[in-house]
């Protein structure tokens, strides 16, 4: 578990104190501290990262950062030990931003509860402001602290994390994101910060980067090929993949932008019997049936997605509350493979019950926090491969 925090004016203490009781923080972990500059006008706070190892599974830990009158205290619960019937509930959030709608999304998620969040990219939208105003990274972190400080958030990078701005001398892609949000990429033998995997309870979750090279023989391509071979479905039967740019999208907004990555990797995921692919980018909500388009070879004309029991369900969850507004221009008529679509802000949850069943819900913000707008039971592709739920 990595704890991250900032100190605005001085480095201060770089130590996390933690333990099993709030009044007995008898263990410590020392972290690193760094700063970065942006565009010649901004300097970040001191950014601290401390990784705590050797934790017990399914255990509540209390922790504190700072010293003297600046101490702040929090807690988190570690996920269950990986195993085929270990339950876990994921919150699914993407394209959040920091608007009134963003606040509604986080509030609704907090009310519905979850053990960890799979965040599908586009955090603070600093690049939508003059000079990629990096103060937006600071305000966004303060905004989401109410959840991020208490449970794991697993990060997928989106296009608004690229922050490529040569006009102000900033030519290193993902600079603010990689300074502020470390990922456990080395633990999954990845060579890149933006593509990696985690194993939590009965789920093996793979994060891919839509905006890093993924052509044949590139580091991301090579890593994913090897990673899919490492997946142990007997221990972690639920295989979930997170990308930012959707592979299936019936909205005119960002239409077909994820097509080249789909062509590169879809066959692998169908062969691996992946259960679910999560995406964002399109500022609306959509869920598909289990479909694939792996027969198409340019010349044979088989370019229509077909129902496929071995294929994943695709969920586009780019409806978190971003400042750019909703994407309401869905293509008509609605294709058969699209099960549900709507231009509303919201979030989803995936409640994995055991090795065979997971319950999925989508909540729109304008409803009461407990109102379910879309729901489905998913059956596992490894243990129930022919069940066409």
C-alpha positions in Angstrom: 0.0 0.0 0.0 1.5 3.4 -1.0 0.6 6.5 1.0 1.0 9.8 -0.7 0.7 13.3 0.7 2.0 16.8 0.2 3.6 19.5 2.4 3.2 23.0 1.0 6.2 24.9 2.2 8.8 22.6 3.8 9.7 18.9 3.3 8.8 18.1 6.9 8.7 14.5 8.0 8.9 11.8 5.4 7.7 9.0 7.7 4.3 7.3 7.9 3.4 5.9 11.3 0.9 3.1 11.3 -0.5 0.3 13.3 -3.6 -1.7 14.2 -5.1 0.9 16.6 -5.3 4.7 16.2 -3.7 5.2 19.6 -0.9 2.7 18.9 0.9 3.6 15.7 4.0 1.5 16.5 5.3 0.8 13.0 6.9 3.2 10.5 7.7 3.4 6.8 10.0 6.0 5.3 9.2 7.4 2.0 10.6 9.7 -0.7 10.0 13.4 -1.4 10.2 15.3 -4.6 9.0 18.5 -6.3 8.5 19.5 -9.9 8.2 22.8 -11.7 5.7 23.6 -14.5 5.9 26.2 -17.3 8.3 28.4 -15.5 5.5 29.8 -13.2 4.5 26.9 -10.9 6.3 24.8 -8.4 4.6 21.9 -6.8 4.4 21.3 -3.1 6.7 18.7 -1.6 5.2 15.4 -2.8 5.8 12.4 -0.5 5.3 8.7 -1.3 5.8 5.9 1.3 5.1 2.3 0.5 4.1 0.0 3.4 4.8 -3.7 3.0 4.2 -6.8 5.0 0.5 -6.0 5.7 -2.0 -8.6 6.7 -4.9 -9.2 4.3 -8.5 -8.0 5.2 -7.2 -5.9 8.1 -7.8 -2.3 9.2 -4.7 -0.2 9.6 -4.6 3.3 11.1 -1.9 5.7 9.9 -0.6 9.2 10.4 1.5 11.7 8.4 3.1 14.9 9.5 4.5 15.8 12.9 3.7 18.2 15.7 0.6 20.2 15.1 0.5 19.2 11.5 -0.3 15.5 12.1 -3.2 14.1 10.1 -4.6 10.7 10.8 -6.5 8.2 8.6 -7.2 4.5 8.2 -7.6 1.9 5.4 -8.6 -1.7 5.1 -6.4 -4.1 3.1 -8.1 -6.3 0.5 -8.8 -10.0 1.2 -6.1 -12.5 0.3 -6.3 -13.5 -3.3 -8.5 -16.6 -3.7 -11.3 -17.8 -6.0 -14.1 -17.0 -3.7 -12.7 -13.9 -2.0 -15.4 -11.1 -2.3 -14.6 -7.5 -3.2 -16.6 -4.5 -4.3 -15.1 -2.1 -6.7 -16.2 1.4 -7.4 -15.9 2.3 -11.1 -15.3 6.0 -11.8 -13.9 7.9 -14.8 -13.5 11.4 -16.1 -14.2 12.9 -12.8 -12.9 16.5 -12.9 -13.8 18.9 -10.1 -17.3 20.3 -10.7 -20.6 20.1 -8.8 -21.3 17.0 -10.7 -18.0 15.5 -9.7 -18.9 16.1 -6.0 -22.2 14.4 -6.6 -20.4 11.4 -8.1 -18.1 11.0 -5.1 -20.9 11.5 -2.6 -23.0 8.9 -4.4 -20.1 6.4 -4.4 -19.5 7.0 -0.7 -23.1 6.3 0.0 -23.1 3.1 -1.9 -19.8 1.9 -0.6 -16.9 -0.1 -2.0 -13.6 -1.6 -1.0 -11.5 0.0 -3.7 -11.9 2.2 -6.8 -10.8 1.4 -10.3 -10.3 4.9 -11.7 -10.5 4.9 -15.5 -8.5 8.1 -16.3 -8.9 11.9 -16.6 -8.4 13.2 -13.1 -8.3 17.0 -12.7 -8.5 18.5 -16.2 -5.7 20.9 -15.5 -4.9 21.0 -19.2 -8.3 22.6 -19.9 -7.1 25.8 -18.2 -4.5 28.4 -19.4 -1.0 27.1 -19.1 -2.3 23.7 -17.9 -2.9 25.3 -14.5 -1.2 22.9 -12.2 -2.9 24.3 -9.2 -5.8 22.2 -10.4 -3.8 19.1 -9.5 -3.5 20.4 -5.9 -7.2 21.2 -5.6 -8.3 17.9 -7.1 -6.2 15.9 -4.6 -7.8 17.8 -1.7 -11.3 17.1 -3.3 -10.9 13.3 -3.5 -8.9 12.9 -0.3 -12.2 12.0 1.5 -12.1 8.7 -0.3 -8.6 8.2 -1.6 -7.1 8.5 1.9 -9.2 5.6 3.2 -9.2 3.0 0.4 -7.1 2.0 -2.6 -7.6 3.9 -5.8 -6.1 2.1 -8.8 -5.1 4.5 -11.6 -5.6 4.4 -15.3 -4.1 7.3 -17.3 -6.3 9.3 -19.6 -5.7 11.9 -22.3 -6.0 14.7 -19.8 -3.0 13.3 -17.9 -0.7 13.6 -20.9 0.0 17.4 -20.2 2.2 17.8 -23.3 2.7 21.6 -23.7 5.7 22.5 -25.8 4.5 26.1 -26.1 5.5 26.6 -22.4 8.5 24.3 -22.5 6.8 21.2 -21.1 7.7 18.2 -23.4 7.7 15.3 -21.0 4.3 13.5 -21.2 2.4 12.6 -18.0 4.8 14.7 -15.9 2.4 15.9 -13.2 0.6 12.6 -13.1 3.7 10.4 -12.7 5.1 12.7 -10.0 1.9 12.6 -8.0 0.4 9.2 -8.5 2.8 6.3 -8.3 1.7 2.9 -9.6 2.9 -0.6 -8.5 4.2 -1.3 -12.0 7.4 -3.0 -11.0 5.5 -5.6 -8.9 3.9 -6.9 -12.2 7.2 -6.9 -14.1 6.2 -3.8 -16.1 8.8 -1.4 -17.4 6.3 1.5 -17.6 4.4 3.5 -15.0 1.2 3.5 -17.1 0.6 -0.2 -17.7 0.6 -2.7 -14.9 -1.6 -5.1 -12.9 -2.9 -5.7 -9.4 -4.3 -8.8 -7.8 -7.1 -8.0 -5.3 -9.3 -10.8 -3.7 -10.6 -12.8 -6.6 -9.7 -10.3 -9.3 -6.7 -9.8 -11.6 -7.0 -6.2 -12.8 -4.9 -5.0 -15.8 -4.4 -1.3 -16.5 -3.4 -0.3 -20.0 -2.3 3.1 -21.5 -4.3 4.3 -24.5 -1.7 7.0 -25.0 1.5 5.1 -24.9 2.9 3.0 -27.7 1.1 -0.4 -28.0 2.1 -1.6 -31.5 3.8 -4.9 -32.0 7.1 -5.4 -30.0 6.6 -2.2 -28.0 7.1 -2.5 -24.2 3.4 -2.3 -23.5 2.6 -4.9 -26.2 5.3 -7.3 -24.9 4.3 -6.8 -21.3 0.6 -7.5 -21.9 1.4 -10.7 -23.9 3.5 -11.9 -20.9 1.0 -10.7 -18.3 -2.0 -12.6 -19.8 0.1 -15.8 -19.6 0.8 -15.1 -15.9 -2.9 -14.8 -15.0 -3.9 -17.6 -12.7 -7.7 -18.0 -13.1 -7.9 -20.7 -10.4 -6.8 -18.1 -7.8 -8.1 -14.9 -9.4 -10.9 -16.0 -11.7 -12.1 -12.5 -12.5 -10.0 -10.9 -15.3 -10.7 -7.1 -15.6 -9.0 -4.8 -18.1 -9.0 -1.0 -17.8 -8.3 1.4 -20.7 -9.2 5.0 -21.2 -10.3 5.2 -24.8 -13.2 2.7 -25.4 -13.0 -0.1 -27.9 -16.7 -0.2 -28.4 -18.6 3.1 -28.4 -21.9 4.0 -30.1 -21.5 7.7 -29.3 -20.4 10.2 -31.9 -18.0 11.7 -29.3 -14.6 10.1 -29.6 -16.0 7.6 -32.1 -13.5 4.9 -33.2 -10.6 6.5 -31.3 -9.9 3.2 -29.5 -10.1 1.2 -32.7 -6.3 0.6 -33.2 -5.9 -0.7 -29.7 -8.9 -2.9 -30.1 -7.5 -4.4 -33.3 -4.1 -5.0 -31.5 -5.4 -6.6 -28.3 -9.0 -7.8 -28.7 -8.1 -11.3 -29.9 -5.8 -11.7 -26.9 -8.6 -10.8 -24.4 -11.1 -13.1 -26.1 -8.7 -16.0 -26.1 -8.0 -15.2 -22.4 -11.8 -15.1 -21.7 -11.6 -11.7 -20.0 -14.7 -10.8 -18.1 -14.9 -7.0 -18.3 -13.2 -4.1 -20.1 -13.7 -0.7 -18.5 -13.2 2.5 -20.4 -13.9 6.3 -20.0 -13.1 9.2 -22.4 -16.7 9.4 -23.7 -18.7 11.6 -21.3 -21.7 9.3 -21.0 -22.5 5.8 -19.9 -22.8 2.6 -22.0 -22.8 -1.1 -21.3 -22.5 -3.7 -24.1 -23.4 -7.4 -24.3 -20.5 -9.9 -24.7 -19.3 -9.1 -28.3 -16.2 -9.3 -30.4 -15.0 -8.3 -33.8 -12.1 -10.7 -34.1 -13.1 -12.3 -37.5 -12.6 -9.1 -39.5 -9.4 -9.1 -41.6 -10.0 -6.0 -43.7 -10.7 -8.0 -46.9 -13.4 -10.4 -45.7 -16.1 -7.8 -45.0 -16.9 -9.3 -41.5 -16.8 -5.9 -39.8 -19.9 -6.2 -37.6 -19.4 -7.1 -33.9 -20.9 -10.5 -33.1 -22.1 -12.0 -29.9 -19.4 -14.1 -28.4 -19.7 -16.0 -25.1 -15.9 -15.8 -24.7 -15.8 -12.1 -25.0 -15.8 -9.5 -22.2 -18.6 -7.0 -21.5 -17.5 -3.5 -22.3 -18.5 -0.6 -19.9 -17.9 3.0 -20.7 -17.9 5.0 -17.5 -16.6 8.4 -18.6 -19.5 10.1 -16.8 -17.9 11.2 -13.6 -18.6 14.9 -13.8 -15.9 16.5 -15.9 -16.0 20.2 -16.9 -16.6 19.6 -20.6 -20.2 18.4 -20.3 -22.1 15.3 -21.4 -21.8 13.5 -24.7 -25.4 13.1 -25.8 -25.0 12.4 -29.5 -25.5 8.6 -29.7 -25.5 7.0 -33.1 -28.9 5.8 -34.3 -30.3 3.2 -34.3 -28.8 1.7 -31.2 -26.8 -1.4 -32.3 -27.8 -4.8 -31.0 -24.6 -5.2 -29.1 -25.3 -2.1 -27.0 -27.3 -3.2 -24.0 -27.8 0.2 -22.2 -26.6 3.8 -22.9 -27.4 7.2 -21.5 -25.9 10.6 -21.3 -26.0 11.2 -17.5 -23.4 11.7 -14.8 -22.8 8.9 -12.4 -20.7 6.0 -11.2 -20.9 2.2 -11.1 -20.0 -0.6 -8.7 -18.9 -4.2 -9.4 -19.6 -6.5 -6.4 -17.7 -9.7 -6.9 -19.5 -12.4 -4.8 -17.5 -15.5 -5.5 -15.7 -17.4 -8.4 -18.9 -17.5 -10.5 -21.0 -14.4 -10.0 -20.6 -10.6 -9.8 -23.3 -8.1 -9.4 -23.0 -4.8 -11.4 -24.9 -1.5 -10.9 -24.8 1.9 -12.4 -26.1 4.9 -10.5 -27.0 8.3 -12.2 -26.4 11.4 -10.1 -29.8 13.0 -10.5 -31.4 10.0 -8.7 -31.3 9.2 -5.0 -28.1 7.6 -3.9 -29.6 4.1 -3.7 -31.5 4.2 -7.0 -30.1 1.8 -9.5 -30.4 2.9 -13.2 -28.8 -0.1 -14.8 -27.8 -3.5 -13.4 -26.6 -6.9 -14.5 -25.3 -10.2 -13.1 -22.1 -11.2 -14.7 -21.0 -14.9 -14.7 -17.3 -15.7 -14.8 -15.8 -16.6 -18.1 -13.4 -19.1 -16.6 -15.8 -21.1 -14.4 -18.9 -20.6 -16.4 -17.6 -20.1 -20.0 -20.7 -20.9 -21.9 -23.2 -19.1 -19.7 -24.6 -16.2 -21.8 -25.9 -14.0 -19.0 
